[in-house]
Amino acid sequence: MPAVSEAQRGQDPAVEVASLRHMYGSREALAGISFSVSRGEIFGLLGPNGSGKSTLFKILSTLLPPSGGVVRVFGHAVGNEPDAVRRHLGVVFQHPSLDPKLTVKENLRHHGHLYGVHGTVFRDRVRAVLDRMGLTDRARDRVETLSGGLQRRAELAKALMHQPDLLLLDEPSTGLDPGARRDFTEYLARLRDHDGVTVLLTTHILDEAERCDRVGILHRGRLVALGSPGELKARLGGDVVVIQTANPPGLQGKLRERFGCNPLLVDGVLRVERPRGHEFVREVVEAFPGEVQSVTSGRPTLEDVFVSLTGQRLWGEGANGERAG
């Protein structure tokens, strides 16, 4: 089943970003990025700290005016029509926004009242979001007693109380174990498939990005790649071979001369993109038996795509150690 229906494709995008720039003093956090998000799509922004994710999230959620460019949410300009934009948004921030001393239902009540949801409508909405998030039997539990995964579900339930068209999620799986992370992304897929909700999330977690319909990769304020996870990985054209050696620069030159490849030296190891990587592993070990300490071969990941485009690992310093952005 396609994530975005033909009818949705015929409509205007849920999000349009054109030549978006933002400055913090003399530092350029966003350098003229452009992309769009279709209605009913799960779109991920992948990048390390300092890549521009947080700045972009703040602009999309109307918390920060851009320095330049245009951002529209369902046709409304973020800079000129923030109130109209907010009516479409449900926002889940990276840091918890629930009151831990209140129950799940009490948190939902207070959030619903902010949007004018009362009476029968409120009761129906609470029942619906608790059921959708699998929290019906935890409605009367204080938030502080819930596991991290359940708290993230309660955050999402709160964001859904006013039935938003677009969910903005900032690093939603931070602090969750792999099982809870998988459950959370499955809930997002159900919202997309059953309710037509559009989801835009920021992340530095690879398996979370892998479950998105499309991914934009950010690096130092620039969008360096855009496409489905499968499309992005296919661009590497083969397997990724990682070689450890006592003298990386020396072996790098020898590999280039012997095999006509262009190994990248990243964090002290050599990385080579090569079709039929398992055969290349054997050839390298046979050619340089005394110089190879270890060598592995595997199918490319989104981190491999990031390394190929930037020459850096996703979990490195990122943007020369600049603050998260």
Residue pairs with C-beta under 8 A, 6 or more apart in sequence:
1 193
3 40
3 41
3 42
3 192
3 193
3 213
4 38
4 39
4 40
4 41
4 213
5 40
8 38
8 39
8 40
8 196
9 38
11 39
12 74
12 75
13 36
13 37
13 38
13 39
13 72
14 37
14 38
14 39
14 40
14 41
14 73
14 74
14 165
14 166
14 198
14 200
15 36
15 37
15 43
15 60
15 71
15 72
15 73
15 166
15 198
15 200
16 36
16 70
16 71
16 72
17 33
17 34
17 35
17 36
17 56
17 69
17 70
17 71
18 34
18 69
18 70
18 71
19 32
19 33
19 34
19 68
19 69
19 70
20 30
20 32
20 33
20 34
20 56
20 59
20 66
20 68
20 69
20 70
20 71
21 28
21 30
21 31
21 32
21 66
21 67
21 68
21 69
22 28
22 29
22 30
22 52
22 55
22 59
22 64
22 66
22 67
22 68
23 29
23 67
24 325
27 322
28 221
29 52
29 55
29 221
29 325
30 52
30 55
30 56
30 59
30 66
30 67
30 221
31 52
31 220
31 221
31 222
32 68
32 69
32 222
33 52
33 56
33 218
33 221
33 222
33 223
34 69
34 223
35 216
35 223
35 226
37 43
37 198
37 200
37 214
38 198
39 165
39 196
39 198
40 192
40 196
40 197
40 198
41 192
41 198
41 199
41 213
41 214
42 188
42 189
42 192
42 198
42 199
42 201
42 211
42 212
42 213
43 198
43 199
43 200
43 201
43 212
43 213
43 214
43 215
43 216
44 200
44 201
44 202
44 203
44 208
44 209
44 212
44 214
44 215
44 216
45 53
45 56
45 57
45 200
45 201
45 202
45 203
45 215
45 216
45 218
46 203
46 204
46 206
46 209
46 215
46 216
46 217
46 218
46 302
46 306
46 314
47 53
47 202
47 204
47 217
47 218
47 219
47 306
47 314
47 318
48 204
48 219
48 312
48 314
48 315
48 316
48 317
48 318
48 319
49 204
49 318
49 319
49 322
49 323
49 324
49 325
50 220
50 317
50 318
50 319
50 320
50 321
50 322
50 323
50 324
50 325
51 218
51 219
51 220
51 221
51 318
51 319
51 325
52 218
52 220
52 221
52 222
52 325
53 170
53 202
53 204
53 218
53 324
53 325
54 170
54 202
54 324
54 325
55 64
55 221
55 325
56 202
56 218
57 168
57 170
57 202
58 64
59 65
59 66
59 71
59 78
60 71
60 73
60 78
60 168
60 200
61 89
61 91
61 168
62 78
62 82
62 85
62 86
62 89
65 78
65 79
66 78
66 79
70 77
71 77
71 78
71 79
72 78
73 85
73 88
73 89
73 166
74 85
74 88
74 165
74 166
76 84
76 85
76 88
77 85
78 85
88 164
88 165
88 166
89 164
89 166
89 167
89 168
90 159
90 160
90 162
90 164
90 166
90 167
90 168
91 159
91 167
91 168
91 169
91 170
92 152
92 155
92 156
92 159
92 167
92 168
92 169
92 170
92 172
93 170
94 170
94 171
94 172
94 174
96 151
96 155
97 155
97 158
98 107
98 143
98 151
98 154
98 155
98 158
99 106
99 107
99 110
99 143
100 142
100 143
100 144
101 142
101 143
101 144
102 110
102 142
102 143
103 139
103 140
103 141
103 142
103 143
104 130
104 135
104 138
104 139
104 140
104 141
104 143
104 146
104 154
104 157
105 126
105 130
105 139
105 140
107 143
107 154
107 158
108 125
108 126
108 129
108 130
108 157
108 158
108 161
109 122
109 126
111 158
111 161
112 118
112 122
112 125
112 126
112 161
112 162
115 161
115 162
117 125
117 161
117 162
125 161
125 163
126 139
126 161
127 136
129 135
129 157
129 160
129 161
130 136
130 139
130 157
132 157
132 160
132 187
132 190
132 191
133 153
133 154
133 156
133 157
133 160
133 187
134 153
134 187
135 150
135 153
135 154
135 157
138 146
138 150
138 154
143 151
143 154
146 154
147 180
148 175
148 176
148 177
148 180
149 176
149 177
149 179
149 180
149 183
149 184
152 172
152 173
152 176
152 180
152 184
153 184
153 187
156 167
156 172
156 184
156 187
159 167
160 167
160 191
164 197
165 197
165 198
166 197
166 198
166 199
166 200
167 188
167 191
167 197
167 198
167 199
167 200
167 201
168 200
168 201
169 188
169 199
169 200
169 201
169 202
170 201
170 202
171 201
171 202
171 203
171 204
171 205
172 184
172 201
172 203
172 208
173 180
173 181
173 184
173 185
173 203
173 205
173 208
174 205
176 184
178 207
181 205
181 207
181 208
182 207
185 208
185 211
188 199
188 201
189 211
191 197
191 199
192 198
192 199
201 208
201 212
203 209
204 314
204 315
206 301
206 302
206 303
206 314
209 215
209 229
209 302
210 229
210 302
212 229
213 228
214 226
214 227
214 228
215 225
215 226
215 227
215 228
215 229
215 232
215 302
216 223
216 225
216 226
217 223
217 224
217 225
217 226
217 232
217 302
217 305
217 306
217 309
218 224
219 306
219 309
219 310
219 312
219 319
220 319
221 319
221 325
224 309
224 310
225 232
225 235
225 305
225 309
229 302
232 302
232 305
233 299
233 300
233 301
233 302
233 304
233 305
235 305
235 308
236 273
236 300
236 304
236 305
236 308
237 273
237 275
238 273
238 274
238 275
238 276
238 277
238 300
239 273
239 274
239 275
239 276
239 277
239 278
239 280
239 297
239 298
239 299
239 300
240 271
240 272
240 273
240 274
240 277
240 297
240 298
240 299
240 300
240 301
240 304
241 271
241 272
241 273
241 274
241 277
241 280
241 281
241 284
241 295
241 296
241 297
242 269
242 270
242 271
242 295
242 296
242 297
243 251
243 255
243 263
243 269
243 270
243 271
243 272
243 284
243 292
243 294
243 295
244 268
244 269
244 270
244 292
244 293
244 294
244 295
245 251
245 270
245 291
245 292
245 293
246 291
246 293
247 291
248 265
248 268
248 269
248 270
249 265
250 291
251 263
251 270
251 288
251 291
251 292
252 263
252 265
252 270
254 288
254 291
255 261
255 263
255 270
255 272
255 284
256 262
256 263
258 287
259 280
259 283
259 284
261 272
261 274
262 272
263 270
263 271
263 272
264 270
264 271
264 272
264 307
264 308
264 311
266 307
266 311
266 312
266 313
267 313
267 316
271 304
271 307
272 280
273 300
273 304
273 308
274 280
277 297
277 298
278 297
280 297
281 295
281 296
281 297
284 292
284 295
285 292
285 295
302 314
303 313
303 314
306 312
306 313
306 314
307 313
307 314
312 318
319 325
